[in-house]
Amino acid sequence: MLRGAATALAATALAVLPSLPARADTIRAQEWALQAMHAQQAWQTTKGAGITVAVLDTGVDATQPDLKGQVLPEKDLVGFGAGPGDQAWADHGTGMASVIAGHGHGAGRQDGVLGIAPEARILPVRVILEDGDPQRERARTEKAGALADGIRWAADHGADVINMSLGDDSETAHPEPREDAAIQYALGKGIPVVASAGNGGEKGDHVSYPAAYPGVIAVTAINQQHERGEFSTRHWYATVCAPGDEIIMSNPDRSYYNGKGTSPAAALVSGTIALIRAEHPRLSPAQIKQLLAATAQDTPQGGRNDDFGAGLADAAAALERAATLEPAPQKPAPAAYSRRYFGPGPTPEPDAAEPTDWLPWTAAAAGVLLLAAGAVIRRSRP
């Protein structure tokens, strides 16, 4: 069953910095996220070479100097809308790609944006259009299944990590079985899936999808004072947090943007996972999710909370701990929603000793969707 509207961008507020040159002393000095997540220490072990991060977004400009040579051919699952040279084209996707795998440019690549995994590859999968694209409403209705299709396509075409800096955190947001099944498909193939927790911190903290699907690594955002970004959604599904305020990112127009949102926070965690997978490719998605939580900095009292998850993702600590882990001996059971969210519900819960079955979830979700029939769903950019 398809949504009545297409998945849309996770709202990242972008402020263009037209006078900001690309010199290292202006761009690199502002990339506080790399220091906060201990990227320099992690780079002593790996910079993500050999790992492919699928960026399910608006598209990525492969000619952007900070990404040139790093971007694989794009899969466009929308098929229309703005293109190169248009004002509303691939701003968001290019920005996320630069946060993940930007390598800078110029002599010695000392200029421009440096991503957290600067030697990783980007696999662009265009599943949504920019907010300002005149064809956006058409995409909502005609390409409602693009996200689910994009997840499966990425899983089948070499993705080692899937990043989704997008989500639906509207009042009518609800789980979509086709998207959930696609995520379980990717997880079953051993591919970690990351999503923005949502930008609803000032709008009611509504549950955001795909962040709330089982098995997804959902990322909230902090500012430079390591406080929760006021926009960052607080919810039970938060796994970890990452920098999401005053994040410098590359743009197709060759400007640099100062952005905020859980979008760049998710991208930073996807890049961190790229570093982990470069050294430990056999760790399962569940192991990586647990690893990020276990090695997080600034752990809240009690081990986690809805604002920060388990704390600030730490690339160096995660890599160090990963070296002590043995890969999961067998394929894990599909991830399942916690009782905390759904409660006992009308469907009996499976025995704790038995693998979670897909069918009960499908039946429950179908019932939710029937009750919500006719609702107009929108996606907003986290």
C-alpha positions in Angstrom: 0.0 0.0 0.0 1.5 3.4 -1.0 1.3 6.6 0.9 -0.9 9.3 -0.4 2.1 11.6 -0.6 5.8 11.1 -1.4 8.5 11.1 1.2 10.0 14.5 1.5 13.1 16.1 2.7 14.1 16.3 6.3 14.0 20.0 7.0 17.4 21.4 7.4 17.5 25.1 7.8 20.2 26.4 5.5 21.8 29.9 5.6 24.0 30.7 2.7 27.3 32.2 3.4 28.0 34.1 0.1 31.1 35.9 1.3 32.7 32.8 2.9 35.7 31.7 0.9 36.6 28.0 0.7 40.0 28.4 2.5 40.8 25.9 5.2 41.2 28.7 7.8 37.6 29.7 7.2 35.8 26.4 6.5 37.8 23.9 8.5 37.9 26.1 11.5 34.1 26.0 11.7 33.7 22.2 11.3 33.3 21.8 15.1 31.5 18.5 14.6 34.8 16.7 13.6 36.4 17.6 16.8 33.3 16.8 18.9 33.1 13.3 17.5 36.9 12.7 17.7 37.3 12.3 13.9 41.0 13.1 13.9 41.7 10.3 16.3 39.6 7.9 14.3 41.4 8.9 11.1 44.6 7.4 12.5 42.9 4.0 11.9 40.7 4.7 8.8 39.1 7.4 6.7 36.4 5.1 5.3 38.2 3.8 2.1 36.3 1.1 0.3 32.9 1.9 2.0 29.8 3.1 0.1 27.3 5.3 1.8 23.9 5.5 0.0 22.4 9.0 0.3 18.6 8.7 -0.2 17.8 12.4 -0.7 17.3 15.0 -3.5 20.3 13.9 -5.5 24.0 14.8 -5.3 26.1 17.0 -7.5 29.0 14.8 -8.5 30.9 17.8 -9.9 31.0 19.7 -6.6 34.8 20.1 -6.0 34.6 18.8 -2.4 33.0 15.5 -3.7 34.5 15.2 -7.2 35.6 11.6 -7.8 33.8 10.4 -4.7 30.3 10.1 -6.1 29.0 7.0 -7.9 26.3 7.3 -10.7 23.0 8.4 -9.4 19.8 6.4 -9.4 16.9 8.7 -9.9 13.6 7.2 -8.7 11.7 10.4 -9.2 12.4 11.0 -12.9 11.4 14.6 -13.1 11.8 17.9 -11.4 14.7 20.4 -11.3 18.1 19.6 -12.7 21.7 20.9 -12.8 21.6 24.7 -13.1 18.2 25.1 -11.6 17.9 26.9 -8.3 16.1 24.0 -6.6 18.0 20.9 -7.5 20.3 18.9 -5.2 21.1 21.3 -2.4 20.1 19.1 0.5 21.6 15.9 -0.9 24.9 17.5 -1.8 25.1 19.0 1.6 24.6 15.7 3.3 27.1 14.0 1.0 29.7 16.6 1.9 29.1 16.1 5.6 29.6 12.4 5.2 32.5 12.1 2.6 33.7 15.6 1.6 37.4 15.5 0.9 38.0 19.2 0.2 39.7 20.5 -2.8 42.6 22.6 -4.0 46.3 22.1 -3.4 46.6 19.2 -0.9 42.8 19.4 -0.6 43.2 22.0 2.1 40.2 24.0 1.0 36.5 23.3 1.4 34.5 20.9 3.5 36.0 17.8 5.0 33.5 15.0 5.8 33.8 12.6 8.7 34.6 9.7 6.3 36.6 11.6 3.6 37.6 8.5 1.7 34.1 6.8 1.6 32.1 6.8 -1.6 28.6 8.3 -2.0 25.9 6.4 -3.8 23.1 9.0 -4.6 19.6 7.7 -4.7 17.1 10.5 -5.6 13.8 9.8 -3.8 12.5 13.3 -3.1 12.6 16.8 -4.6 13.8 20.0 -3.0 11.2 22.1 -1.1 11.4 24.8 -3.8 11.0 22.4 -6.8 7.9 23.3 -8.8 7.3 19.6 -9.4 7.3 18.8 -5.7 3.6 18.3 -5.3 3.5 16.0 -8.4 6.2 13.9 -6.8 4.1 13.6 -3.6 1.4 11.9 -5.4 3.1 10.1 -8.3 6.3 8.9 -6.5 4.9 7.9 -3.1 6.8 4.7 -3.0 10.2 6.1 -4.0 11.7 5.8 -0.5 10.9 2.2 -0.1 12.1 1.5 -3.6 15.3 3.5 -2.9 16.1 1.5 0.2 15.8 -1.8 -1.7 17.7 -0.5 -4.7 20.6 0.8 -2.5 20.7 -2.5 -0.6 21.0 -4.4 -3.9 23.6 -2.1 -5.5 26.5 -2.0 -3.1 25.5 0.2 -0.2 27.4 -0.5 3.0 25.4 2.1 4.9 22.1 3.8 4.1 21.6 7.4 5.2 18.1 9.0 5.2 18.3 12.6 6.3 14.5 12.9 5.8 11.3 12.1 7.5 7.6 12.6 8.0 7.0 14.1 11.5 3.6 15.6 10.7 0.7 15.1 13.0 -0.6 12.4 10.7 2.7 10.5 10.3 2.3 6.8 10.6 4.2 3.6 9.8 4.1 2.4 6.2 4.5 -1.4 5.9 6.2 -1.1 2.5 8.9 1.2 3.9 9.3 -1.0 7.0 9.7 -4.1 4.9 12.4 -2.4 2.8 14.3 -1.4 5.9 14.1 -5.0 7.2 15.3 -6.1 3.8 18.4 -3.9 4.1 19.1 -4.9 7.7 18.7 -8.5 6.7 21.5 -8.0 4.2 23.7 -6.6 6.9 23.4 -2.9 6.0 23.0 -0.4 8.8 20.2 2.2 8.2 20.4 5.7 9.7 17.7 8.4 9.8 17.1 11.8 11.2 15.1 11.8 14.4 13.0 14.7 13.2 12.8 18.5 13.6 9.7 18.6 15.7 11.2 19.7 19.0 9.1 22.9 18.8 6.2 21.4 17.1 4.9 18.7 19.4 7.7 16.1 19.1 5.6 13.9 16.8 7.0 10.5 15.9 9.0 10.6 12.7 9.3 8.0 10.0 11.6 6.4 8.9 13.4 7.1 12.2 10.9 5.1 14.2 11.0 1.9 12.2 12.6 -1.1 14.0 16.3 -1.4 13.6 16.9 2.1 12.4 19.7 4.2 14.0 17.8 7.4 14.8 19.9 10.5 15.4 19.0 13.7 17.4 20.9 16.9 17.2 23.0 19.0 19.6 24.6 22.5 19.4 28.1 23.6 20.1 27.4 23.8 23.8 26.4 20.1 23.6 22.9 21.0 24.5 19.9 19.6 22.6 19.1 21.6 19.5 15.8 23.3 20.3 14.4 21.9 17.0 15.5 18.3 17.6 12.6 15.8 18.2 12.6 14.1 21.6 11.3 10.5 21.4 11.7 7.0 22.6 13.5 5.8 19.4 16.5 8.1 19.7 19.7 6.0 19.4 22.5 8.6 19.7 22.9 12.3 19.0 25.4 14.2 16.8 26.2 17.8 16.0 23.3 19.4 14.1 23.7 23.2 14.5 26.0 25.6 12.6 27.1 22.7 10.3 29.1 23.9 7.2 28.2 22.0 4.0 29.0 22.2 0.3 26.4 23.3 -2.3 26.1 22.8 -6.0 26.4 26.5 -6.6 29.9 26.4 -5.1 28.8 28.4 -2.0 29.0 27.0 1.5 26.0 26.8 3.7 25.6 27.0 7.5 22.9 24.5 8.3 21.1 23.1 11.2 18.8 20.1 11.7 18.8 16.5 12.5 19.7 15.9 8.8 23.4 16.7 9.2 23.4 14.9 12.5 22.2 11.7 10.8 24.8 12.2 8.0 27.6 12.5 10.6 26.6 9.2 12.2 26.3 7.5 8.8 29.9 8.7 8.2 31.0 7.3 11.5 29.5 3.9 10.6 31.4 4.1 7.3 34.6 4.3 9.4 33.5 1.3 11.5 32.6 -0.8 8.5 35.9 0.0 6.8 37.7 -1.8 9.6 35.0 -4.3 10.7 32.8 -5.1 7.7 31.3 -8.2 9.3 29.7 -6.5 12.3 25.9 -6.7 12.0 23.6 -3.6 12.0 22.4 -4.5 15.5 26.0 -4.8 16.7 26.8 -1.4 15.2 23.8 0.2 16.8 24.7 -1.2 20.2 28.3 -0.2 19.7 27.4 3.5 19.0 25.3 3.5 22.1 27.8 1.8 24.3 30.7 4.2 23.3 28.8 7.4 23.2 30.0 10.5 25.1 28.0 12.6 27.6 25.8 9.6 28.4 22.6 10.9 30.1 21.7 9.8 33.6 20.2 6.3 33.5 22.0 5.4 30.2 19.8 7.2 27.7 17.0 9.7 27.3 14.7 10.9 24.6 16.7 14.1 24.0 20.1 12.5 23.3 19.6 8.8 23.0 22.7 7.2 24.6 24.7 10.3 24.1 27.0 11.9 21.5 28.4 9.5 18.9 32.2 9.1 19.3 33.9 7.8 16.2 37.3 7.1 17.8 35.8 5.2 20.8 33.5 3.2 18.6 36.4 2.1 16.4 38.5 1.1 19.4 35.6 -0.9 20.9 34.8 -2.5 17.6 38.2 -4.1 17.5 37.2 -6.2 20.6 33.9 -7.5 19.1 33.3 -10.8 17.2 30.8 -10.6 14.3 27.4 -11.9 15.0 27.5 -15.7 14.5 24.2 -15.8 12.6 21.6 -13.7 10.8 19.6 -11.9 13.5 15.8 -12.0 13.7 14.0 -9.0 12.2 13.9 -5.9 14.4 10.7 -5.2 16.2 8.9 -2.3 17.8 9.2 -1.9 21.5 6.2 -2.5 23.8 6.7 1.1 25.0 5.5 2.5 21.8 2.7 0.2 20.7 1.6 -1.2 24.1 0.1 -4.7 24.1 -2.2 -3.8 21.2 -4.8 -6.1 19.6 -2.2 -8.6 18.4 -0.6 -11.0 20.9 3.1 -10.3 21.3 5.4 -13.1 20.2 7.1 -15.3 22.8 10.3 -13.6 23.9 12.2 -16.8 23.0 10.9 -16.9 19.5 12.1 -14.7 16.6 9.8 -11.8 15.8 7.5 -12.6 13.0 6.8 -10.0 10.2 3.1 -11.0 9.9 1.8 -9.6 13.2 3.4 -6.3 12.5 2.0 -6.2 9.0 -1.5 -6.9 10.3 -1.3 -4.3 13.0 0.1 -1.7 10.6 -2.6 -2.4 8.0 -5.2 -1.7 10.7 -3.6 1.6 11.5 -3.5 2.5 7.9 -7.1 1.7 7.3 -8.1 3.9 10.2 -6.0 6.7 8.7 -7.3 6.3 5.1 -7.8 9.5 3.4 -5.4 11.5 5.5 -3.0 13.6 3.5 0.6 12.9 4.6 3.4 15.2 4.1 7.1 14.8 4.6 9.2 17.6 6.0 13.0 17.9 5.9 14.6 17.0 9.4 
